[in-house]
Amino acid sequence: MLSTIGKDPFGEFIKDFLLKNNVKIDYLVEKENVYTDIVFVNKSKETPEFKAYRSASLNFEVPDNLNLEKIRIIHISSWAVSETKQFEKIYKLVKEAKKEIF
């Protein structure tokens, strides 16, 4: 798992869930001064209302020790690429991964 979470209760929940399900978290970056992204959805008969809180996805980092040879699946959230700085980081990562995989 390559992702960024905050050092907060939501981040701890995600980390614990991944560990309990044997997901390697070598590249899970925990940051002290950001919050784990979360969306609250209010169901309604018409259009659902939602409130999104973003912090970790805006502070995504690619670790220096990332070994692309071990990567088998890349899934990118549309949220992660909706901000220019993050898009550039992820685009570069995908280009490097493509060289390794293909």
N, C-alpha and C positions, 0 to 999 in steps of 0.2 A: 504494500500500500504506500503510495506516494501522495501525501496530502499534508495540509497544515491545519492544526486545530488549536484552540486556545486552551490554556491551563485553567479550565473552569469545569463545572459539573457536566455540561454537555460533552465536552472533550473527553473527560474521564469515562463517561458512559460509552462513547464510541470506541475509545481505546480498549476498555474492558471487553466490549462485545467482540471486537476483532480478535483479541487474544483468546477468548473462550472458543472462538470458531477457527482457531489455528491459522489465522492470517498473519503473515510476516509483517511486522511494523517497523522494519529497519529504517525506512524512509518516512516515517510519520513524524513530522516536525511539530513539537508542542511549543507554543509561544506564550510568554508571560503576559504581554501587553495587548493581546488581541482576544477576541471572543469567537468561539466556535459558531459558524453560520447556522442559522435556524430560521424556519418559516412557520408562522402560526397561521392556520387557515380557519376561518369562521364559516361553517357550512350554512347555506341559506337556500331557500327554494328558488331564488333567482340566480344571481351571480355570486359565487363565493368571494368573500373579501379575504385578503391575506396581508400580512405584515412580515416583511423579510428583514432580517438583521444580518448584515454582512460585515465581516471583519477579517476572519481567517483567510477567506478566498481572495481578499485584496492584498494579503501579505504572504502569498504562496511563495515558497522557495524551493529550488532544485538543489538538493544536497550535493556537495562537492564529491562525495564518495559514491554517487549513484552508479551502479553497474548495470548498464543497459542490456548486457548479455543475459541477465536473469529475467528480464521483462518478457512476458508472454501476451499480456493483454493491456491495451491502453484504452481507457474510457475517460473522456473529457467532458466535464459538466459545461453546459452553455453559460452558466454563471461565471465559471472560471475564465472564460475568454471574452467576457463582455466588457472588460476593462483593458485598455490598450497595453499598459505595462505588463499585465499578466498574460495577455494574448501573445505578446512577443516572446516571453519566457517559454510558454507552452508550445508555440510554433517551432521555436528552436529545438526544444526537447523532442518533438515529433520528428523533425527532420533528422536529428541524430539517431533516434530510435529506428527510423526507416532504413538508414544505412547499415545498422547492426543486424536488423531482422532480415532484410532482403538482400 
